Amino acid sequence: MVKIYCEFIGVLMGKTGRWKSKIMIDEPVTVWTLIQRLLTDFKLEDNILMDRQSGSIGQNALVLVNGKEISVLEGLETRLKDDDLVTIIPVSHGG
């Protein structure tokens, strides 16, 4: 089991009811598997974290692993290890 710390920013704090959470997840764990777990555990709608059409996080949220945006790492396939901090910042769109 791997212990991952998640920080929820903005609207995600309200949706999850918390600012920070510790998630225990089986290895191997990637950002993608963590996101899938968060969608299930917190009953989040897909469109909060993901673009339903493309199946990617891209335009809906910024995801940081230990302060680095996942696009400069291995994207959704970025492997997570024990005690990593994943920060999820939803992108708000208005009109």
N, C-alpha and C positions, 0 to 999 in steps of 0.2 A: 504494500500500500504506500502511496505517495501522499504527502500532506501539502496541499496548495492553499495559499491565502489569496482570496479574491477581494478586491476593493470595488465597490459599486458607486459610480458618480452620477449626479443628476437624477433623471427620472428613474434610473435603476434602483436608487436608494428607496424610493417610494414603492416600487414594484416588488422588491425583495424584502422590504421592511427592515433593512439593515445597511450599514455602511461597509462592513467588512464581514467576511465569512471564511471559515476554515473548511475545506472540502477534502475528504479522504477518497481517493480514487485508485483503482487498480492500475498497475503498470502494464504496458507502456502507456504513458499519457501524453497527448499532444494538446495544443490549444483547441483543435477541433473537438476532441473527445470531451474536454472540459466544458466547452460551450454547449454541447449536446446535453451534458449532465446538468448544467445550470438551467437550461430550458425546461428540463423535466423536474428538477428539484423545486424550482421556484414558480413553476407553471407560467413561464413567460411566453408571450406571443412571439412567434418567430420574427416578425418584422421589427421588433425592438432591437434585436441583435443582428439579424440577417436580412439580406435581400431575398425574398421568396423565389424570385425568378432565377437568379443566378446561383443561389445556395451559398453565397459568400458574405462575409462580414462587411467588406469594402466600404460602402457609403453609409452604413447605419451606425457603425461604432468604431472607435479607435481601441485597439487592444495593446496594452503594454505588458511586457514580461520583464520584471526587475528594472522598470524604467525605460526599456527600449521598445519602440513600436515594432510589431511583428513583421512588418514589411521589410525591415532591415535584417530580420532573422530568417526564419524559414516559413514565414506566413503561418497558415493554419496548421501546418505540419511541424511547427516548432515544438520540440520535445520539452516537457516540463520535468523538473526534478524536485525532490523533497525541499520544502520551505521556500519555493519560488513564490513571488508576489505577482499576481496578474491583476492589472487595473483595467477596468472596462469603462469607457467614456462614450455614452451614446451621443450621436450627432443629431442635433435638433434642426429640423427644417420648418420654416414658416412661410406664410404667403399671404 
